[in-house]
Amino acid sequence: MAEYKLFLHRVGLVAIVQLFTSLSGIILLPILAKNLLIEEYGIWAQVMVTIGIFPGIVMFGLPYTMVRFLSGLKTQEDIQETFYSIFFLVVFTSGIASLLFFIFSETIASILFDKNVFVVKILSLIVFIECLNSLFTNYLRARQRIKSYSLCIFFKTTIQISIVSFFVIMGYGISGAITGVLITQIVLFCYIFRQIILDIGIRPPKFKNMKEYLKFGVPTVPGNFSSWIVNSSDRYVIGILLGTASVGYYSPGYTLGNIISMFFAPLSFLLPVTLSKSYDENDLEEVIKILSYSFKYLMTIAIPATFGISILSKPILTILSTPEIASQGYLITPFVALGALLLGVYGIIVQVLVLEKRTLITGKIWIIAAILNLLLNFVFIPYFGIVGAAITTLIAFTISLILTMHYSFKFLKFDVNLEFILKSVVSSILMSYIIYLLNPEGLISILLTIGVCASVYFIVLYSLKGFDKNEFELLYNIIKH
């Protein structure tokens, strides 16, 4: 129980930072949507999508490999060898990929970025530094330096919001916004690399165990790429078929719905390290307990949030963007929110396959989902527009979750507590009815409605005995300390 208390303390710390990070997109949304042309906002969305996928492809899954293997190392020499072996390989692979991105910038710009070559050239530098920063933050994650990690992410998010907002408000447009992202990446790189050097020093690697690391990491690349196709390729397909303006209409609704993912982000960060430690010590009872509690607490928050944000999508988007964007984008939010909820469930269940080192299975699952998603996008988008893209993404997430449950539960089963899920859904439906009756418009009205409905949800859930006495005592002790 002490181990689980520590885990929840860390979840809480990361959750606070991830909440701020997730809301950064919402904070920037009104600034970007009201100061950029809709085509420029579409380019911004494409840039964010590209930054998200680039590390997952060119880094051969090595950051995640570091989390899996570095967390169990004890000696300084072993830690140095593992980190610097992976570091130099990442510099090599990401450097080549970024150089090719720069060389073919005109072609890439004409296809995806509304012929804005300057943005693509700056982006080639951003993605290279992003790869290194991704590796560095995963080092902190593997070493369980949760406070340092949280500080770095908070630091990065604050600087990026400030600089991007400044450039956009001053009238520098999309070029200024992308330059702000580059400055943020450089500042973070200098800050965090200095921390790592002070922690472990500098030591030339001998590249030992690289075969084992690549054997673990490389099979995740097809899965990462396929996962990106399911998560983000819709923006690319919309841009190709309908133009960057349609991406601009699609992205705000997607950003709002994807807020649900912030509830899983702390678990996604902490579960691999915490579970690996217990699993390697052959403490399967602790593994099952952590998975079960993580699943229950995710459902407690994510289910009502999905209901609420779906119903409130139009008034929220009207406040954050423009009435024109809200009228076209609000239907996107419910599909994306439900998809994010399913992805959170997937993120917990897939930990079983990661512990068993069956990353090849996850890769195959995402390849199947990606092929289906890509085909459906080219069929649905021409007929149903941007809503078609949201529907195909939800279908792909559903299939990925079903297949992952099938394979994961062959190795290890834990309690998903269907009775609790039903109670949460019932409580959320009652909460949603109140939102419908109140029909809030305006920021203050929406915030008051959220507060009232959240209280109603937890009161109903408590009345239905959604939690037992021990769980309330555990949560109280964690908050108290």
FENTATA-V671934 format. One line per field, one symbol per residue. ss: DSSP state (H for helix, E for strand, C for the rest). phi: phi as a letter, one per 20 degrees, with the letter a starting at -180 (. if undefined). psi: psi as a letter, one per 20 degrees, with the letter a starting at -180 (. if undefined). Layout:
ss = ???
phi = ???
psi = ???
//
This chain:
ss = CHHHHHHHHHHHHHHHHHHHHHHHHHHHHHHHHHHCCHHHHHHHHHHHHHHHHHHHHHCCCHHHHHHHHHCCCCCHHHHHHHHHHHHHHHHHHHHHHHHHHHHCHHHHHHHHCCCCHHHHHHHHHHHHHHHHHHHHHHHHHHCCCHHHHHHHHHHHHHHHHHHHHHHHHCCCHHHHHHHHHHHHHHHHHHHHHHHHHHHHCCCCCCCCCHHHHHHHHCHHHHHHHHHHHHHHHHHHHHHHHHCHHHHHHHHHHHHHHHHHHHHHHHHHHHHHHHHHHHHHCCCHHHHHHHHHHHHHHHHHHHHHHHHHHHHCHHHHHHHHCCHHHHHHHHHHHHHHHHHHHHHHHHHHHCHHHHHCCCHHHHHHHHHHHHHHHHHHHHHHHHHHCHHHHHHHHHHHHHHHHHHHHHHHHHHCCCCCCHHHHHHHHHHHHHHHHHHHHHCCCCHHHHHHHHHHHHHHHHHHHHHCCCCCHHHHHHHHHHHHC
phi = .fffffffgfgfffffffffffffffffgffffeddfffffffgffffffffegffeeelmfgfffffdffeedefffffffffffgfffgfffffffffgffeffffffedclmefgffffffffffffffffffffffffelefffffffffgfffffgfffffffffnemfffffffffgfffffgffffffffffcmcbfedlfmfffffffegfefgffffffgffcfgfffgffedoffffffffgffgfffggfffegffgfeggffffffffemeffffffffffffffffgeffffffffffegfffffffccgffffedfffggfffffffffffgfeffgffffeldffffffffffffffffffffefffedmffgfffffffffffffffffgefffebdcfelfffgfffffffffffffgffflfcnffffffffffffffgffffffelfceffffffffffffe
psi = hhhhggghghggghhgghggghihhhghghgghiiqqhhhhgggghghgghhhghhgijkjhghggghhhhiqgqhghggggghghghhgggghggghghgggkhggghhghkkknhgghghhhgghghhgghggghhghghjkmhgggggggggggggggggggggghijibhghghhhggggggggggghhgggghgiapppqilqjhggghhgggiighggghhhgghiihgggggghirhghhhhggghggghihhhhhhghghghgggghgghghjkmhghgggggggggghghgghghhggghghjgghghhghdqhggghhihihggggghghghhggghghihghghjklhhghghghgghgggggghgiggghhjbhhhghghgggghggggghggghgihgpqroimhgggghggghhggghhgggghmqpqgggggggggghgggghgggghjlhqrghhggghghghh.
//
